[in-house]
Amino acid sequence: MRVNAEKGRQEPNILVDGELLEQFENCTLPREDWVHHTHIRVAYLYLIRHPFDAAVEKMRAGIQRYNAAVGVVDGLHSGYHETVTQAWMRLIAVTIREQGRGKDSADFCRQQPQLLQRRALRFFYSRERIMSPAAKQSFVEADLTPLPSVKP
């Protein structure tokens, strides 16, 4: 983990795409590097390599496997969250479609800093809806404004 002095926040060590995906899938990525920025990069990698539904499935299975491997307790406020995962996958997929892929996942993140704002889902979901047990277990539609469609 390193601190971005300009922005005053922690960022994961930057791995090249192949190393990042390998470490994530093999559950060898250091837990302290599994931050929002890394989630976005892994989602990007699945989305550029697979159709949307397959990418979501790979992301879901990967997060659940990784969380189990590093001891993340699955509870109401921790562990895998289906709506959060699918909402981010939708936002990233639409951004790729509308803004382009960039040369790799790190470049994509540099070009799309809005995706690095963890709280961006607050534009779409009320706190009550996104934090509900139903939203954690299965995808629920946004209640403040609709998520963009992944279909062109």
Helices and strands as residue ranges (DSSP letters): E 2-4, E 9-11, H 17-25, G 31-33, H 36-49, H 52-70, H 82-99, H 105-111, G 113-116, G 118-123, H 127-130, H 133-137
